[in-house]
Amino acid sequence: MEDIIFVTHNKGKMETAKKKLENVNLKIFEYDLDEPRSDDIQYISKVKVEQAYELVKKPCISMDSNFCIKSLNGFPRAFVNFTLDTIGIEGILKLMEGKDNRDCYFGECLSYYDGKELKQFMGKHDGEISRKILGKDSKMKWSDLWYIYIPKGQTKTLAQMSDEERDLRIKVSSVSSIDVFAKWYKDKNRK
């Protein structure tokens, strides 16, 4: 099995990938890739994985996410980092004041590129916005949204959950792009 390089600077994504892709020869290359200005996570992930491949000349994966709040017309979508850097989770909670519909979701796209073949794997995690900031820090945290995001069918934010609770939640109520990729990659290498 060949090495796959995950080019990212997001520590939470690194930890998740290492844990979920333990049967893949995954190597982490910490680098801050240029991110195109787009609201399309498939496009962003494609551009970044091709950029990563040009850096390391080995098969790569790239993963990008969006976060959509239904009562805010899908805001902030793919502009999560900009939103967190400007208004933060406190600002998101302020925007949600007086809103009864607190439904939201994370969407994710994992792209694989080996210099010839580009494959993309989608994931989705439904949930709702909490009414206040809850939980504690974790090395598995992808962003501060973990303090205000409650997965569908749960009563705790991701930041309140143990690693085991988060893993079970993903298996029960979500589609993880990493899991979809892992299955495809395993099947691909069986042939």
C-alpha positions as CSV (number, residue, x, y, z in Angstrom):
1,M,0.0,0.0,0.0
2,E,1.4,3.4,-1.0
3,D,1.8,6.4,1.3
4,I,-0.9,9.0,1.3
5,I,0.0,12.5,2.3
6,F,-2.5,14.7,4.2
7,V,-1.5,18.3,3.7
8,T,-3.1,20.4,6.4
9,H,-2.4,22.6,9.4
10,N,-5.7,21.8,11.2
11,K,-4.6,19.7,14.2
12,G,-8.2,18.3,14.8
13,K,-8.4,17.1,11.2
14,M,-4.9,15.4,11.6
15,E,-6.0,13.6,14.8
16,T,-9.3,12.4,13.2
17,A,-7.5,11.2,10.0
18,K,-4.9,9.4,12.0
19,K,-7.5,7.7,14.1
20,K,-9.9,6.8,11.3
21,L,-7.3,5.9,8.7
22,E,-5.1,3.6,10.9
23,N,-5.0,1.0,8.1
24,V,-3.7,3.5,5.6
25,N,0.0,4.6,5.3
26,L,-1.0,8.2,6.2
27,K,1.7,10.8,6.4
28,I,1.0,14.3,7.7
29,F,2.6,17.3,6.0
30,E,1.8,20.4,7.9
31,Y,1.4,23.2,5.4
32,D,-1.1,26.0,4.9
33,L,-2.4,25.6,1.4
34,D,-3.9,28.5,-0.5
35,E,-7.7,28.4,-0.4
36,P,-9.7,29.7,-3.3
37,R,-12.5,32.1,-2.5
38,S,-15.5,30.0,-3.2
39,D,-18.6,28.7,-1.5
40,D,-18.2,25.3,-3.1
41,I,-16.3,22.8,-0.8
42,Q,-15.9,20.3,-3.6
43,Y,-14.1,22.9,-5.7
44,I,-12.0,24.2,-2.7
45,S,-11.0,20.6,-1.8
46,K,-10.1,19.8,-5.5
47,V,-7.9,22.9,-5.9
48,K,-6.2,22.2,-2.5
49,V,-5.5,18.5,-3.2
50,E,-4.0,19.3,-6.6
51,Q,-1.9,22.0,-5.0
52,A,-0.8,19.5,-2.3
53,Y,0.2,16.9,-5.0
54,E,2.4,19.6,-6.7
55,L,4.2,20.1,-3.4
56,V,4.9,16.4,-2.5
57,K,4.5,14.5,-5.8
58,K,2.7,11.6,-4.0
59,P,-0.9,10.6,-3.6
60,C,-2.7,13.2,-1.4
61,I,-5.9,13.9,0.4
62,S,-7.4,17.2,1.3
63,M,-10.5,17.9,3.3
64,D,-12.7,20.9,3.4
65,S,-15.9,21.6,5.4
66,N,-18.8,24.0,5.4
67,F,-21.2,24.9,8.2
68,C,-24.8,25.9,7.3
69,I,-27.4,27.3,9.6
70,K,-30.8,27.0,8.1
71,S,-32.5,30.1,9.8
72,L,-29.5,32.2,8.6
73,N,-30.0,31.2,4.9
74,G,-27.1,28.7,5.2
75,F,-24.6,31.2,6.6
76,P,-21.6,30.9,7.0
77,R,-21.3,28.1,4.4
78,A,-17.6,27.6,3.3
79,F,-16.6,30.8,5.0
80,V,-16.3,29.2,8.5
81,N,-12.8,30.4,9.3
82,F,-13.5,33.9,8.2
83,T,-16.7,33.9,10.4
84,L,-14.8,32.5,13.4
85,D,-12.0,35.0,13.0
86,T,-14.4,38.0,12.8
87,I,-17.6,37.4,14.8
88,G,-16.6,34.1,16.5
89,I,-19.0,31.7,18.1
90,E,-20.3,34.5,20.3
91,G,-21.4,36.4,17.2
92,I,-23.1,33.3,15.8
93,L,-25.0,32.9,19.0
94,K,-26.0,36.6,18.9
95,L,-27.3,36.1,15.3
96,M,-29.4,33.2,16.6
97,E,-31.1,35.2,19.4
98,G,-34.9,34.8,19.0
99,K,-34.6,32.0,16.4
100,D,-36.7,28.9,17.1
101,N,-35.2,27.0,14.2
102,R,-31.7,26.1,15.3
103,D,-31.1,23.4,12.6
104,C,-27.7,23.3,11.0
105,Y,-25.2,20.9,9.4
106,F,-21.6,20.4,8.7
107,G,-20.9,19.3,5.1
108,E,-17.5,17.9,4.2
109,C,-15.6,16.9,1.1
110,L,-12.5,14.7,1.1
111,S,-10.6,14.7,-2.1
112,Y,-8.0,12.1,-3.1
113,Y,-5.5,12.8,-6.0
114,D,-2.6,10.6,-7.1
115,G,-1.5,12.7,-10.1
116,K,-3.9,11.0,-12.5
117,E,-7.1,10.2,-10.7
118,L,-9.2,12.6,-8.6
119,K,-11.9,11.1,-6.4
120,Q,-14.2,13.1,-4.0
121,F,-16.1,11.8,-1.0
122,M,-18.9,13.7,0.7
123,G,-20.0,13.7,4.3
124,K,-22.8,15.4,6.2
125,H,-23.5,15.8,9.9
126,D,-26.9,17.3,10.9
127,G,-27.5,19.0,14.2
128,E,-28.6,22.2,15.9
129,I,-27.0,25.3,17.5
130,S,-26.9,25.3,21.3
131,R,-28.1,28.4,23.2
132,K,-24.8,28.9,24.8
133,I,-21.1,27.9,24.7
134,L,-20.6,24.5,26.2
135,G,-17.8,22.0,26.7
136,K,-14.1,21.8,27.0
137,D,-11.1,21.8,24.6
138,S,-10.0,18.7,22.9
139,K,-7.1,17.7,20.5
140,M,-9.9,16.3,18.2
141,K,-11.5,19.7,17.8
142,W,-11.6,21.0,14.3
143,S,-13.0,24.4,15.2
144,D,-14.7,26.4,17.9
145,L,-18.0,25.4,16.4
146,W,-17.7,22.3,18.5
147,Y,-18.7,24.4,21.5
148,I,-22.1,25.3,20.0
149,Y,-22.9,22.4,17.7
150,I,-25.2,19.6,19.0
151,P,-25.4,16.5,16.7
152,K,-28.8,15.4,15.6
153,G,-30.5,13.2,18.3
154,Q,-28.1,14.3,21.0
155,T,-28.3,16.7,23.9
156,K,-24.6,17.6,24.2
157,T,-22.3,19.7,22.0
158,L,-19.3,18.0,20.4
159,A,-17.1,19.7,23.0
160,Q,-19.0,18.1,25.8
161,M,-18.8,14.6,24.3
162,S,-16.1,12.0,25.0
163,D,-14.2,10.6,22.0
164,E,-16.3,7.4,22.2
165,E,-19.6,9.4,22.2
166,R,-18.5,11.4,19.1
167,D,-17.5,8.2,17.3
168,L,-20.8,6.5,18.1
169,R,-22.7,9.6,17.0
170,I,-21.0,9.6,13.6
171,K,-21.7,5.9,13.1
172,V,-25.4,6.4,14.0
173,S,-26.5,9.7,12.5
174,S,-23.9,11.0,10.1
175,V,-22.0,10.3,7.0
176,S,-18.2,10.9,7.4
177,S,-16.2,11.6,4.3
178,I,-13.2,10.0,5.9
179,D,-15.1,6.8,6.5
180,V,-16.4,6.7,2.9
181,F,-12.9,7.3,1.6
182,A,-11.4,4.6,3.9
183,K,-13.9,2.0,2.5
184,W,-13.2,3.0,-1.1
185,Y,-9.4,3.0,-0.6
186,K,-9.5,-0.4,1.1
187,D,-11.7,-1.9,-1.7
188,K,-9.3,-0.3,-4.3
189,N,-6.3,-1.9,-2.8
190,R,-8.0,-5.3,-2.6
191,K,-8.0,-5.6,-6.4
